[in-house]
């Protein structure tokens, strides 16, 4: 699996989530959809063959 990051994006008065990964040529590719819940975004990334890099504190 290739790694990706989960990022928040502004959406009106709130925000949504997208996964982003770096292609072999160095360009960034965002998920085609945005997600209202962080967990939905993680699941969608995994379904597309990516493993989100989750930070733990």
N, C-alpha and C positions, 0 to 999 in steps of 0.2 A: 504494500500500500504506500502511496505517496502521502507526504504530510501536507497539512493545510492549517491555516489560522482561521479562527472565528472572529469576525469584527462586527461592531455595531455601526449602523448607518442611521442618519437622521431621517425621520418620516413624520412630516407635519409637526405636531407638538410632542412627539414621542420618538422612539427609535425601533428598529428592527435588526435582524441578524443576517449576515451573509458569510459564507465560507470563501476563502481566497487561497489559491495556491500559485506557486511559481512554476511556469512551464520550463521546459528544457532550454529554450532560447532566452530565458531570463525575464520574460514579460509576465505580468500578473493576470490571472484569470479569476473572475468572480463567479459565484454561483448565479445561475440565470434567475433564480427566485430569491426573495427575502422571506424571512420567517419571523413570526411574532414572538416565539419562544426560543431561548437559547438551545434547549434540548432538541427541538425540532430541527434546528440547523445542524447540530452534531449528527443526528440520525441521517439526515439527507446527505451530508458529506460522506458518511460511511457507506451509504447505499450507492454512491457514485465512485467508490473505490479510494477514498481519501481517509486519512486518520488525523483528526484534529489534535493539535498540540495544546493540551490543556495545562494551564498553569495551576500549581497548587501552592498554597501559602502555609 
